[in-house]
């Protein structure tokens, strides 16, 4: 019963997210609310991660098929301090090659749409879907130690006609 309720709440979140820019406006979620208030209004997050210095981040991601991921940060006392949609050019530009790890990337953006590998690269490649005047992908290349070595955007072509 609880699982079904959580599934229904998550489905409602995705449906509202498809219809509105920020579904959390519809839920009345705002800074200062307790963790319990946020979850009772917005539903169960896809993932919860610890933040450096205390507190935690509730991740509401539309991956693998959506183009948005909302991060709700809570301070050490469990009160919401911020809410932001992170799949955008400004936030992707924060990635520090040679420094950020897989944990850093997943803390900042949630789980990716896909994790791929190619013969010409030794580590995993994370791909996030996002929107910037067009359907986009963002590729993050990790070395075999899990450290970001390369990151860049690309266009996503869905149902594009075959070209000879």
KEKOL-588217 format. One record per residue: chain; x, y, z of N, C-alpha, C in turn; residue in three letters. Coordinates in steps of 0.2 Angstrom, whole numbers, always signed. Example, Ala and Ser with C-alpha at 12.3 -4.5 7.8 and 13.67 -1.06 7.14 Angstrom:
<atoms>
  cadena    npx    npy    npz   capx   capy   capz    cpx    cpy    cpz  residuo
       A    +66    -28    +39    +62    -22    +39    +66    -16    +39      ALA
       A    +64    -11    +35    +68     -5    +36    +64     +0    +39      SER
</atoms>
This chain:
<atoms>
  cadena    npx    npy    npz   capx   capy   capz    cpx    cpy    cpz  residuo
       A     +4     -6     +0     +0     +0     +0     +4     +6     +0      UNK
       A     +9     +7     +4    +14    +12     +5    +18    +13     -2      UNK
       A    +20     +7     -5    +24     +7    -11    +19    +10    -17      UNK
       A    +13     +8    -17     +8    +10    -22     +7    +18    -21      UNK
       A     +7    +20    -15     +6    +27    -14    +12    +31    -16      UNK
       A    +18    +29    -15    +24    +32    -17    +24    +32    -25      UNK
       A    +23    +26    -28    +23    +26    -35    +18    +31    -38      UNK
       A    +12    +31    -35     +7    +36    -37     +9    +43    -37      UNK
       A    +12    +45    -31    +15    +52    -30    +20    +53    -35      UNK
       A    +25    +48    -36    +30    +50    -41    +28    +51    -48      UNK
       A    +23    +47    -49    +19    +47    -56    +16    +54    -57      UNK
       A    +13    +56    -51    +10    +63    -52    +15    +68    -52      UNK
       A    +21    +68    -49    +26    +72    -50    +28    +73    -57      UNK
       A    +29    +67    -60    +32    +67    -67    +26    +70    -72      UNK
       A    +20    +69    -70    +15    +71    -75    +14    +79    -74      UNK
       A    +15    +81    -68    +15    +89    -67    +21    +92    -69      UNK
       A    +26    +88    -69    +33    +91    -72    +32    +92    -79      UNK
       A    +29    +88    -82    +28    +88    -90    +24    +94    -92      UNK
       A    +19    +96    -87    +14   +101    -89    +17   +108    -86      UNK
       A    +21   +109    -82    +23   +115    -79    +31   +116    -78      UNK
       A    +33   +122    -78    +40   +123    -78    +43   +120    -71      UNK
       A    +40   +122    -66    +43   +119    -59    +37   +116    -56      UNK
       A    +37   +110    -55    +31   +106    -52    +31   +108    -44      UNK
       A    +36   +110    -41    +36   +111    -34    +32   +118    -33      UNK
       A    +31   +122    -37    +27   +128    -36    +20   +125    -35      UNK
       A    +18   +120    -39    +11   +118    -38    +10   +114    -31      UNK
       A    +16   +112    -28    +15   +108    -22    +16   +113    -16      UNK
       A    +18   +119    -17    +19   +124    -12    +25   +123     -8      UNK
       A    +30   +120    -11    +36   +118     -7    +40   +124     -7      UNK
       A    +43   +126     -1    +47   +132     -1    +52   +132     +5      UNK
       A    +57   +136     +5    +63   +136    +10    +60   +136    +17      UNK
       A    +63   +133    +22    +60   +133    +29    +56   +127    +30      UNK
       A    +53   +124    +25    +49   +118    +27    +53   +112    +29      UNK
       A    +50   +108    +33    +54   +102    +36    +54    +97    +31      UNK
       A    +59    +92    +32    +59    +86    +27    +53    +83    +26      UNK
       A    +49    +82    +31    +43    +78    +31    +38    +82    +27      UNK
       A    +37    +89    +28    +33    +93    +24    +34    +93    +17      UNK
       A    +41    +93    +15    +43    +93     +8    +40    +86     +5      UNK
       A    +42    +81     +8    +40    +74     +5    +33    +73     +5      UNK
       A    +29    +75    +10    +22    +74    +10    +19    +78     +5      UNK
       A    +22    +84     +2    +19    +88     -3    +22    +86    -10      UNK
       A    +28    +84    -10    +31    +83    -17    +32    +75    -18      UNK
       A    +31    +71    -13    +32    +64    -14    +39    +62    -13      UNK
       A    +40    +55    -13    +46    +52    -11    +51    +54    -17      UNK
       A    +57    +57    -15    +62    +58    -20    +65    +52    -23      UNK
       A    +68    +53    -29    +71    +47    -32    +77    +45    -28      UNK
       A    +81    +49    -25    +87    +48    -22    +88    +53    -16      UNK
       A    +91    +51    -11    +93    +56     -6   +101    +55     -5      UNK
       A   +105    +60     -5   +112    +60     -4   +114    +65     +1      UNK
       A   +119    +63     +5   +122    +67    +10   +126    +73     +7      UNK
       A   +126    +79    +10   +129    +85     +8   +135    +86    +12      UNK
       A   +141    +88     +9   +147    +90    +13   +145    +95    +18      UNK
       A   +147    +94    +24   +146    +99    +30   +139    +98    +33      UNK
       A   +136    +92    +32   +130    +91    +35   +124    +92    +30      UNK
       A   +118    +90    +32   +112    +91    +28   +112    +85    +23      UNK
       A   +107    +86    +19   +106    +81    +13   +102    +84     +7      UNK
       A   +102    +81     +2    +99    +83     -4    +94    +78     -7      UNK
       A    +88    +80     -8    +83    +76    -10    +83    +77    -18      UNK
       A    +84    +72    -22    +84    +72    -29    +78    +70    -32      UNK
       A    +75    +74    -36    +69    +73    -40    +71    +73    -47      UNK
       A    +72    +68    -50    +75    +68    -57    +70    +65    -62      UNK
       A    +70    +67    -68    +65    +64    -73    +69    +60    -78      UNK
       A    +76    +58    -76    +80    +53    -80    +76    +47    -79      UNK
       A    +77    +42    -84    +81    +43    -90    +78    +47    -96      UNK
       A    +71    +48    -96    +68    +51   -102    +67    +58   -102      UNK
       A    +67    +61    -96    +65    +68    -95    +71    +72    -96      UNK
       A    +70    +79    -95    +76    +84    -96    +77    +88    -90      UNK
       A    +74    +86    -84    +75    +90    -78    +77    +86    -72      UNK
       A    +80    +89    -68    +82    +86    -61    +82    +92    -56      UNK
       A    +78    +91    -51    +77    +96    -46    +81    +94    -40      UNK
       A    +85    +98    -37    +88    +96    -31    +85   +101    -25      UNK
       A    +83    +98    -20    +80   +101    -14    +85   +100     -8      UNK
       A    +89   +105     -6    +94   +104     -1    +91   +106     +6      UNK
       A    +93   +102    +11    +91   +102    +18    +97   +104    +22      UNK
       A    +96   +108    +27   +102   +109    +31   +102   +103    +36      UNK
       A   +107   +104    +41   +108    +98    +46   +102    +97    +50      UNK
       A    +98   +102    +51    +92   +102    +55    +86    +99    +52      UNK
       A    +87    +98    +45    +81    +95    +41    +77   +100    +38      UNK
       A    +79   +106    +38    +75   +111    +35    +77   +113    +28      UNK
       A    +72   +114    +23    +74   +115    +16    +77   +122    +16      UNK
       A    +83   +122    +12    +86   +129    +11    +86   +131     +4      UNK
       A    +85   +126     -1    +85   +128     -8    +82   +123    -12      UNK
       A    +80   +125    -18    +77   +121    -23    +79   +124    -30      UNK
       A    +82   +119    -34    +84   +122    -41    +84   +116    -46      UNK
       A    +83   +118    -52    +83   +113    -58    +90   +113    -60      UNK
       A    +94   +108    -60   +101   +108    -62   +104   +106    -69      UNK
       A    +99   +103    -73   +101   +101    -79   +101   +107    -84      UNK
       A   +106   +111    -84   +106   +117    -88   +114   +119    -89      UNK
       A   +115   +124    -94   +122   +125    -96   +126   +128    -90      UNK
       A   +123   +133    -86   +126   +136    -80   +129   +131    -75      UNK
       A   +124   +126    -74   +126   +121    -69   +131   +116    -72      UNK
       A   +130   +114    -78   +135   +109    -81   +142   +113    -81      UNK
       A   +143   +119    -82   +149   +123    -82   +153   +123    -76      UNK
       A   +149   +120    -70   +153   +120    -64   +157   +114    -63      UNK
       A   +157   +109    -68   +161   +103    -67   +168   +105    -68      UNK
       A   +172   +102    -64   +179   +103    -64   +183    +97    -66      UNK
       A   +185    +97    -72   +189    +91    -75   +195    +90    -71      UNK
       A   +197    +84    -70   +203    +82    -66   +201    +82    -58      UNK
       A   +196    +85    -56   +194    +85    -49   +188    +82    -47      UNK
       A   +182    +83    -51   +176    +80    -49   +176    +72    -50      UNK
       A   +173    +69    -45   +172    +61    -46   +165    +59    -48      UNK
       A   +164    +53    -49   +157    +51    -50   +152    +53    -45      UNK
       A   +155    +52    -38   +150    +54    -33   +149    +61    -33      UNK
       A   +153    +66    -35   +152    +73    -36   +147    +74    -41      UNK
       A   +147    +71    -47   +143    +72    -52   +136    +69    -50      UNK
       A   +135    +63    -47   +129    +61    -45   +126    +65    -39      UNK
       A   +130    +68    -35   +127    +72    -30   +124    +79    -33      UNK
       A   +127    +81    -38   +125    +88    -41   +120    +87    -46      UNK
       A   +119    +81    -50   +114    +81    -55   +110    +75    -55      UNK
       A   +111    +70    -50   +107    +64    -49   +110    +59    -54      UNK
       A   +107    +53    -55   +109    +48    -59   +108    +50    -66      UNK
       A   +112    +48    -71   +112    +50    -78   +106    +46    -81      UNK
       A   +105    +48    -87   +100    +44    -92   +103    +38    -94      UNK
       A   +109    +38    -96   +113    +32    -97   +120    +32    -95      UNK
       A   +123    +26    -94   +130    +25    -93   +133    +21    -98      UNK
       A   +137    +24   -102   +140    +20   -108   +147    +19   -108      UNK
       A   +149    +15   -113   +157    +14   -114   +158    +13   -121      UNK
       A   +164    +15   -123   +166    +15   -130   +173    +12   -130      UNK
       A   +175     +9   -136   +181     +6   -136   +187    +12   -136      UNK
       A   +186    +18   -138   +191    +23   -138   +192    +27   -131      UNK
       A   +188    +25   -126   +188    +28   -119   +188    +22   -114      UNK
       A   +193    +23   -109   +194    +18   -104   +189    +17    -99      UNK
       A   +185    +23    -97   +181    +23    -92   +173    +24    -94      UNK
       A   +169    +25    -89   +162    +26    -91   +160    +33    -93      UNK
       A   +155    +33    -97   +153    +40   -100   +146    +41    -97      UNK
       A   +144    +46    -93   +138    +47    -91   +134    +52    -96      UNK
       A   +128    +51    -98   +124    +55   -102   +118    +58    -99      UNK
       A   +117    +64    -99   +111    +67    -96   +107    +71   -102      UNK
       A   +101    +70   -101    +96    +74   -106    +94    +80   -103      UNK
       A    +94    +86   -107    +92    +92   -105    +90    +96   -111      UNK
       A    +88   +102   -109    +85   +107   -114    +88   +114   -114      UNK
       A    +90   +116   -120    +93   +123   -121    +91   +125   -128      UNK
       A    +85   +127   -129    +82   +129   -135    +82   +124   -140      UNK
       A    +84   +118   -138    +84   +112   -142    +85   +106   -137      UNK
       A    +83   +100   -140    +84    +94   -136    +92    +93   -136      UNK
       A    +95    +92   -130   +102    +91   -129   +104    +85   -125      UNK
       A   +110    +83   -125   +113    +78   -121   +119    +82   -118      UNK
       A   +121    +79   -112   +128    +82   -109   +132    +75   -107      UNK
       A   +138    +75   -110   +142    +69   -109   +147    +71   -104      UNK
       A   +148    +66    -99   +154    +67    -94   +158    +60    -94      UNK
       A   +164    +61    -96   +169    +56    -97   +173    +55    -90      UNK
       A   +173    +49    -88   +177    +47    -82   +183    +43    -84      UNK
       A   +188    +44    -80   +194    +39    -81   +192    +33    -77      UNK
       A   +197    +28    -77   +196    +22    -74   +196    +22    -66      UNK
       A   +198    +28    -64   +198    +29    -56   +191    +33    -54      UNK
       A   +187    +35    -59   +181    +38    -58   +181    +46    -57      UNK
       A   +187    +49    -60   +188    +56    -60   +186    +59    -67      UNK
       A   +182    +64    -67   +180    +67    -73   +186    +70    -77      UNK
       A   +187    +68    -84   +192    +70    -88   +190    +74    -94      UNK
       A   +183    +74    -95   +181    +78   -101   +173    +78   -100      UNK
       A   +170    +84   -102   +163    +85   -102   +161    +90   -107      UNK
       A   +156    +88   -111   +153    +93   -116   +146    +91   -118      UNK
       A   +143    +97   -121   +136    +96   -123   +136    +93   -130      UNK
       A   +130    +90   -132   +129    +88   -139   +121    +89   -140      UNK
       A   +120    +89   -147   +112    +89   -149   +110    +82   -148      UNK
       A   +103    +81   -146   +100    +75   -146    +95    +75   -152      UNK
       A    +96    +70   -157    +91    +70   -162    +86    +64   -161      UNK
       A    +80    +66   -160    +75    +61   -159    +71    +61   -165      UNK
       A    +69    +55   -168    +65    +54   -174    +68    +58   -180      UNK
       A    +74    +59   -180    +77    +63   -186    +77    +58   -192      UNK
       A    +75    +61   -198    +75    +57   -204    +82    +54   -205      UNK
       A    +83    +49   -208    +89    +46   -210    +92    +50   -216      UNK
       A    +98    +51   -216   +101    +55   -221   +106    +51   -225      UNK
       A   +107    +51   -231   +112    +47   -235   +117    +52   -237      UNK
</atoms>
